[in-house]
C-alpha cells in the first residue's frame, strides 16, 4: 500500500471550516473532453465510489479528494508540419504571402481538425484536508491552485491561503547548516541547493552538509534554497524555500503498520494508510512550522 502515501505536497491553510461532501463535489465531477476540447478537469473518487473519502484519525478530521485532468495531446511538431504544408500550398497556388494573422487562423483551424484524432492523457492529483491543513500532492503551484479553484467552484467558497512562515525559509535553512542543528527531531541529510547573488545555483548531492566544501559556499554569502531532511525516524523529504515538500519517503515501519491496522481487507488498508499518513503529516507540520519560526498568520485571518 506504499502508493497511498503522498510523494510531494504543497500546503495551504483553511481560515474557516468547510463541509466537503460527495454531492457538492459532484457539481464538478470529471468528464471526458469533447472532440473539440483540449482538456477538462474534475473530481474523481480517491477510492471506491464516493468523490470524497473521510478517514478516521485519532488526532484530526481527515478527508481525501482527487482531481483528474484529461488533456488531448497534439504534438507541436505535427501542427507545425501541417501548417507549413498549408502555407506552402497557398503561396504556390495564389502567388501571395501568408502573413501573421492568417497564419494564426490557419493554425487554429488545423488544431480543431486534428483534435478529435488526438489521444487523451490523464493525470490524477490528490489532496488531503487534515483539520485546517490542505496538502495537495504536487510540486506545481499551478496544479495545486487548479485543484483549489475546482474545489472552490464546487463548494461555493474556499477560505484558504498558502502556508507561510515569519522568517524567510532560506534564512532558516542557511542557519541550520551553519550550526549543524535544527531541533524538533529534524536531521540534515546529504542533499541541498544553494543560490548566490552572482554565480547561480550550486547543487550538492550525497555529501556531508557540514563538510568544508558546503561551509565555504555559505561563507561566500550563498543561501540554502532546498534542503534534504529527515524527521522523527518517520519520513524524509526535500524542503524548498516555498515550503514545498518533494521526494517524501515514509519509513517502512509506517507502511507495515498500515498493513497491520488495515487487516486483510484492501479497503481497510487504504483507510489505515491514509489515517497514518494524515496523522504523521499533522505532527510533521506542527514541528516544521515551529523550527521555521512560526506560521505567519495574517491579522484578517
C-alpha positions, 0 to 999 in steps of 0.5 A: 500500500506504499502508493497511498502515501503522498510523494510531494505536497504543497500546503495551504491553510483553511481560515474557516471550516468547510463541509466537503461532501460527495454531492457538492463535489459532484457539481464538478465531477470529471468528464471526458473532453469533447472532440473539440476540447483540449482538456477538462478537469474534475473530481474523481473518487480517491477510492471506491465510489464516493468523490470524497473519502473521510478517514478516521484519525485519532488526532484530526478530521481527515478527508481525501479528494482527487482531481483528474485532468484529461488533456488531448495531446497534439504534438507541436511538431505535427501542427507545425508540419501541417501548417507549413504544408498549408502555407506552402500550398497557398503561396504556390497556388495564389502567388501571395504571402501568408502573413501573421494573422492568417497564419494564426487562423490557419493554425487554429483551424488545423488544431480543431481538425486534428483534435478529435484524432488526438489521444487523451492523457490523464493525470490524477492529483490528490489532496488531503484536508487534515483539520485546517491543513490542505496538502495537495500532492504536487510540486506545481503551484499551478496544479495545486491552485487548479485543484483549489479553484475546482474545489472552490467552484464546487463548494461555493467558497474556499477560505484558504491561503498558502502556508507561510512562515515569519522568517524567510525559509532560506534564512532558516535553512542557511542557519541550520547548516551553519550550526549543524542543528535544527531541533524538533527531531529534524536531521540534515541529510546529504542533499541541498541547493544553494543560490548566490547573488552572482554565480547561480545555483550550486547543487550538492548531492550525497555529501556531508552538509557540514563538510568544508566544501558546503561551509565555504559556499555559505561563507561566500554569502550563498543561501540554502534554497532546498534542503534534504531532511529527515524527521522523527525516524518517520519520513524524509523529504526535500524542503524548498524555500516555498515550503514545498515538500518533494521526494517524501519517503515514509519509513517502512515501519509506517507502511507495515503498520498500515498493513497491520491496522488495515487487516486483510481487507484492501479497503481497510488498508487504504483507510489505515494508510491514509489515517497514518499518513494524515496523522504523521503529516499533522505532527510533521507540520506542527514541528516544521512550522515551529523550527521555521519560526512560526506560521505567519498568520495574517491579522484578517485571518 
